[in-house]
Amino acid sequence: MNVTTTIETWPLHKPFRISRRECNSVETLMVCLSKNGITGRGEASGINYKGETVATMKRDIEHFFSTPISNLTRSALLELMPPGGARCALDCALWDLEAKTNGTHVFVDRKPNIQTAFTLSLDTPEKMAANAIAAANQPVLKLKLGGTHAIECVRAVRAARPDAKIIVDANEALSFDDLKIVAPLLHNAGVALIEQPLSRDADAALIGYKSPVLLCADESCMTRHDLPNLIGRYGAINIKLEKTGGLTEALLLAEDAQIHGFELMVGCMLGTSLAMAPAMLIAAQCSFVDLDGPLLLAQDRAYGISYDEGNMDYPHPTLWG
């Protein structure tokens, strides 16, 4: 098996801001695995809050293959490499390679279109309201929030888009005292979900707290091994392939999470349709879907996913799967 890694830069349509950073482009690592003249592809941009970059992922993959591997499988990969962006790109490339080798399609049982949220990056209430109006064709909006003006931003967007389903993502920016004040107000504004309100190191404070809005673990939930610590703190988890280290672990996490009674959300890092496509296999099980990465780019890959008023259609086989 031969491996190649390519670092790519994708400009964004407009600056993207969350509570801890701002960016104008996203760097991705594309991994190609070739065997017997057939090539499978995967993509990852890395978990920035874990210190991952495309350079560290490229290094980790090159180190992994510095020792010859005769028959790499997805199940073996789970044991040989830790979760993160490098394993994600490899795992998704193995899925693609397996499908092409067997002449099958990953999306055998085609479901109706999947509806994704559209993300509004952190800004002033006025600008977020204007961006919500500009996204009038998007029925589900995900608002990035910080500690300052959080309620004002939500109220402004709600006034601008009374028709929209709204979820919010604090990216660890709130304190527990903030949350106790903000959550009832978000409930009154019709918010359906709050992602990762507290720091992943501080969410033990949520034990016993009865939030009026469904709380969803994101940064606090990497793999299925994190689930025991989330019981009694969150009612939902956000599954991201980069965190789980690929689709193989993501499917296992989804199964275990449902056994424990968690609602499911599938999310993404910034990236192209090549990164979103594998996550669509999780989406059919989820109450909330956030796979809008390509909509935030100035340009997507060829044969990218089709988006129509928030509805996603499965990708062309040329792209993945």
C-alpha positions as CSV (number, residue, x, y, z in Angstrom):
1,M,0.0,0.0,0.0
2,N,1.3,3.4,-1.0
3,V,0.4,6.6,0.9
4,T,0.7,10.3,-0.2
5,T,-0.2,13.3,1.8
6,T,-1.0,16.7,0.4
7,I,-1.5,20.0,2.3
8,E,-4.1,22.2,0.7
9,T,-5.3,25.7,1.5
10,W,-9.0,26.7,1.0
11,P,-10.0,30.4,1.3
12,L,-13.3,31.1,3.2
13,H,-16.1,33.1,1.8
14,K,-15.8,35.5,4.7
15,P,-13.9,35.5,8.0
16,F,-15.0,32.9,10.4
17,R,-15.0,33.7,14.2
18,I,-15.6,31.6,17.3
19,S,-14.9,32.4,20.9
20,R,-11.2,31.4,20.7
21,R,-10.1,32.2,17.2
22,E,-10.7,33.8,13.8
23,C,-9.6,32.5,10.4
24,N,-9.8,33.5,6.7
25,S,-8.9,30.2,5.3
26,V,-8.6,26.5,6.3
27,E,-5.6,24.2,5.7
28,T,-6.5,20.6,5.1
29,L,-4.5,17.4,4.7
30,M,-5.6,15.1,1.9
31,V,-4.4,11.5,2.3
32,C,-4.4,9.1,-0.7
33,L,-4.0,5.3,-0.1
34,S,-3.2,3.3,-3.3
35,K,-3.2,-0.4,-3.7
36,N,-3.3,-2.5,-6.9
37,G,-3.9,0.6,-9.0
38,I,-6.9,1.8,-6.9
39,T,-6.8,5.0,-4.7
40,G,-8.9,5.9,-1.7
41,R,-9.0,9.5,-0.3
42,G,-9.6,11.1,3.1
43,E,-9.3,14.6,4.5
44,A,-8.8,16.3,7.8
45,S,-8.0,19.8,9.1
46,G,-7.0,18.7,12.6
47,I,-8.3,19.5,16.1
48,N,-6.8,22.9,16.7
49,Y,-7.6,23.0,20.4
50,K,-5.6,19.8,20.8
51,G,-2.6,21.4,19.1
52,E,-3.1,19.5,15.8
53,T,-2.1,21.2,12.5
54,V,-1.8,19.8,9.0
55,A,2.0,19.7,9.5
56,T,1.7,17.5,12.7
57,M,-0.8,15.2,11.0
58,K,1.4,14.9,8.0
59,R,4.4,14.1,10.2
60,D,2.4,11.5,12.2
61,I,1.2,9.7,9.1
62,E,4.7,9.6,7.5
63,H,6.0,8.2,10.8
64,F,3.2,5.6,10.9
65,F,4.2,4.4,7.4
66,S,7.9,4.5,8.1
67,T,7.6,0.8,9.1
68,P,6.1,-1.3,6.3
69,I,2.5,-2.4,6.9
70,S,1.4,-5.3,4.8
71,N,-2.3,-5.4,5.3
72,L,-3.7,-2.3,7.1
73,T,-7.4,-2.6,8.0
74,R,-9.8,-0.1,9.7
75,S,-10.1,-2.2,12.8
76,A,-6.3,-2.5,13.1
77,L,-5.9,1.2,12.7
78,L,-8.0,1.8,15.8
79,E,-5.4,0.0,17.8
80,L,-2.3,1.3,16.0
81,M,-3.0,5.1,16.0
82,P,-4.6,7.4,18.6
83,P,-7.8,9.3,17.7
84,G,-7.4,12.6,15.9
85,G,-7.1,14.2,12.5
86,A,-4.3,11.9,11.2
87,R,-6.2,8.7,12.0
88,C,-9.4,10.3,10.6
89,A,-7.9,11.0,7.2
90,L,-6.4,7.5,7.0
91,D,-9.6,5.8,8.2
92,C,-11.8,7.6,5.7
93,A,-9.3,6.8,2.9
94,L,-9.5,3.2,3.8
95,W,-13.3,3.3,3.6
96,D,-13.0,4.8,0.1
97,L,-10.4,2.3,-1.0
98,E,-12.4,-0.6,0.3
99,A,-15.5,0.5,-1.6
100,K,-13.6,1.1,-4.8
101,T,-11.8,-2.2,-4.5
102,N,-15.0,-4.2,-3.9
103,G,-17.0,-2.2,-6.5
104,T,-19.6,-1.2,-4.0
105,H,-21.0,2.1,-2.8
106,V,-20.8,3.2,0.8
107,F,-24.2,4.9,0.6
108,V,-26.1,1.7,-0.4
109,D,-29.3,2.5,1.4
110,R,-29.9,6.1,0.2
111,K,-32.0,8.1,2.6
112,P,-34.0,11.3,1.9
113,N,-32.0,14.5,1.9
114,I,-30.3,15.4,5.1
115,Q,-30.9,18.9,6.5
116,T,-27.8,20.6,7.9
117,A,-27.5,23.7,10.0
118,F,-25.8,26.8,8.6
119,T,-23.3,28.4,10.9
120,L,-23.2,32.1,11.6
121,S,-19.8,33.1,13.0
122,L,-19.4,35.2,16.2
123,D,-20.1,38.9,15.5
124,T,-22.1,41.9,16.8
125,P,-25.9,41.4,17.2
126,E,-26.5,43.6,14.3
127,K,-24.2,41.8,11.9
128,M,-25.4,38.4,13.0
129,A,-29.0,39.5,12.4
130,A,-28.0,40.7,8.9
131,N,-26.2,37.5,8.2
132,A,-29.2,35.5,9.3
133,I,-31.4,37.5,6.9
134,A,-28.8,36.9,4.1
135,A,-29.2,33.1,4.9
136,A,-33.0,33.3,4.5
137,N,-32.9,30.0,2.5
138,Q,-31.3,28.1,5.4
139,P,-34.0,26.8,7.8
140,V,-31.6,25.8,10.6
141,L,-29.1,28.3,12.0
142,K,-26.2,27.6,14.3
143,L,-24.9,30.6,16.1
144,K,-21.4,30.9,17.4
145,L,-21.5,32.7,20.7
146,G,-19.1,34.2,23.3
147,G,-19.7,35.4,26.8
148,T,-20.3,39.0,25.7
149,H,-23.6,39.9,24.0
150,A,-24.7,36.3,23.7
151,I,-28.3,36.9,24.5
152,E,-28.4,40.1,22.4
153,C,-27.1,38.1,19.5
154,V,-29.6,35.4,19.8
155,R,-32.5,37.8,20.2
156,A,-31.4,39.8,17.2
157,V,-31.2,36.7,15.1
158,R,-34.6,35.5,16.4
159,A,-36.2,38.8,15.5
160,A,-34.6,38.7,12.0
161,R,-35.5,35.1,11.4
162,P,-38.6,34.1,13.5
163,D,-39.0,31.1,11.1
164,A,-35.6,29.5,11.8
165,K,-34.7,26.6,14.1
166,I,-31.8,27.9,16.2
167,I,-29.0,26.1,17.9
168,V,-26.0,27.8,19.6
169,D,-22.4,26.9,20.2
170,A,-20.4,28.6,23.0
171,N,-17.1,26.7,22.3
172,E,-16.4,26.5,26.1
173,A,-16.8,30.3,26.5
174,L,-19.3,30.4,29.4
175,S,-18.8,29.9,33.1
176,F,-21.4,27.9,35.0
177,D,-22.8,31.1,36.5
178,D,-23.1,32.5,33.0
179,L,-25.0,29.4,31.9
180,K,-27.5,29.5,34.7
181,I,-28.4,33.0,33.7
182,V,-28.3,32.5,29.9
183,A,-30.0,29.1,29.5
184,P,-33.5,30.2,30.5
185,L,-33.2,33.3,28.3
186,L,-32.1,31.0,25.4
187,H,-35.1,28.8,26.1
188,N,-37.4,31.8,25.9
189,A,-35.8,32.7,22.5
190,G,-36.6,29.3,21.2
191,V,-33.1,27.8,21.1
192,A,-33.2,24.1,20.7
193,L,-29.6,23.1,21.7
194,I,-26.5,24.6,23.5
195,E,-23.2,23.1,22.5
196,Q,-20.3,22.9,24.9
197,P,-21.2,25.9,27.2
198,L,-18.4,25.2,29.7
199,S,-14.7,24.3,29.4
200,R,-14.2,20.6,29.0
201,D,-12.2,20.8,32.2
202,A,-15.1,22.4,34.1
203,D,-18.2,20.6,33.1
204,A,-18.4,18.5,36.3
205,A,-20.4,21.6,37.5
206,L,-23.2,20.3,35.2
207,I,-23.9,17.3,37.4
208,G,-27.3,17.7,38.8
209,Y,-28.1,20.8,36.8
210,K,-31.4,20.8,35.0
211,S,-31.0,22.9,31.9
212,P,-34.1,24.2,30.2
213,V,-32.3,23.8,26.9
214,L,-30.7,20.5,25.8
215,L,-26.9,20.6,26.5
216,C,-24.6,18.9,23.9
217,A,-21.0,17.8,24.6
218,D,-18.5,18.7,21.9
219,E,-15.0,19.3,23.1
220,S,-15.8,17.0,26.0
221,C,-16.6,14.1,23.8
222,M,-13.9,12.6,21.6
223,T,-14.6,8.8,21.5
224,R,-16.9,6.3,23.1
225,H,-14.5,6.1,26.0
226,D,-15.6,9.6,27.1
227,L,-19.3,8.6,27.5
228,P,-19.2,7.5,31.1
229,N,-18.1,10.9,32.2
230,L,-20.8,12.7,30.2
231,I,-23.7,10.9,31.8
232,G,-25.6,13.3,34.1
233,R,-23.9,16.3,32.5
234,Y,-25.2,16.3,28.9
235,G,-28.2,15.1,27.1
236,A,-26.6,15.0,23.7
237,I,-23.1,14.6,22.1
238,N,-21.6,16.0,18.9
239,I,-19.8,13.4,16.9
240,K,-17.0,14.8,14.7
241,L,-14.9,12.4,12.7
242,E,-11.7,14.3,13.4
243,K,-12.3,13.9,17.1
244,T,-13.2,10.2,16.9
245,G,-10.3,9.5,14.5
246,G,-12.5,8.5,11.6
247,L,-15.8,7.0,10.6
248,T,-15.1,3.6,12.1
249,E,-14.9,4.9,15.6
250,A,-17.7,7.4,15.0
251,L,-20.1,4.6,14.2
252,L,-19.2,2.8,17.4
253,L,-19.6,6.0,19.4
254,A,-23.0,6.6,17.9
255,E,-24.1,3.1,18.8
256,D,-22.8,3.3,22.4
257,A,-24.2,6.8,22.9
258,Q,-27.7,5.8,21.9
259,I,-27.5,2.8,24.4
260,H,-26.8,5.4,27.1
261,G,-29.7,7.6,26.1
262,F,-27.8,10.5,24.5
263,E,-29.3,12.3,21.5
264,L,-26.9,12.6,18.6
265,M,-25.5,15.4,16.6
266,V,-23.0,15.1,13.9
267,G,-20.7,18.0,13.3
268,C,-17.6,19.0,11.4
269,M,-14.4,21.1,11.4
270,L,-13.9,23.5,8.5
271,G,-13.2,21.5,5.3
272,T,-14.3,20.5,1.9
273,S,-17.0,18.0,0.8
274,L,-14.3,15.2,1.0
275,A,-14.4,15.7,4.8
276,M,-18.2,16.0,5.0
277,A,-19.1,12.9,2.9
278,P,-18.1,10.2,5.4
279,A,-20.0,12.0,8.2
280,M,-23.2,11.7,6.2
281,L,-23.3,8.1,7.2
282,I,-23.9,9.2,10.8
283,A,-26.4,11.9,9.9
284,A,-29.4,9.6,9.4
285,Q,-29.2,8.7,13.1
286,C,-28.9,12.3,14.4
287,S,-31.4,14.8,15.7
288,F,-29.0,17.6,14.8
289,V,-26.7,17.9,11.7
290,D,-24.0,20.5,11.2
291,L,-22.1,19.5,8.0
292,D,-22.0,22.9,6.3
293,G,-18.2,23.2,6.0
294,P,-18.2,23.6,2.2
295,L,-20.8,26.3,2.3
296,L,-18.3,28.5,4.2
297,L,-15.6,28.1,1.6
298,A,-15.1,30.4,-1.4
299,Q,-14.8,27.2,-3.5
300,D,-15.3,23.5,-2.9
301,R,-13.8,20.4,-4.5
302,A,-15.0,19.1,-7.8
303,Y,-17.9,16.6,-7.5
304,G,-18.8,18.2,-4.1
305,I,-21.9,17.6,-2.1
306,S,-25.0,19.3,-3.4
307,Y,-26.7,21.7,-0.9
308,D,-30.2,23.0,-1.5
309,E,-31.8,25.2,1.2
310,G,-30.0,23.2,3.9
311,N,-30.7,19.8,2.3
312,M,-27.7,17.7,1.5
313,D,-27.6,15.0,-1.2
314,Y,-25.1,12.2,-1.1
315,P,-21.9,12.9,-3.0
316,H,-21.0,11.7,-6.4
317,P,-18.9,8.4,-6.1
318,T,-16.0,10.3,-7.8
319,L,-15.6,12.4,-4.6
320,W,-15.7,9.6,-2.0
321,G,-17.3,6.3,-1.2
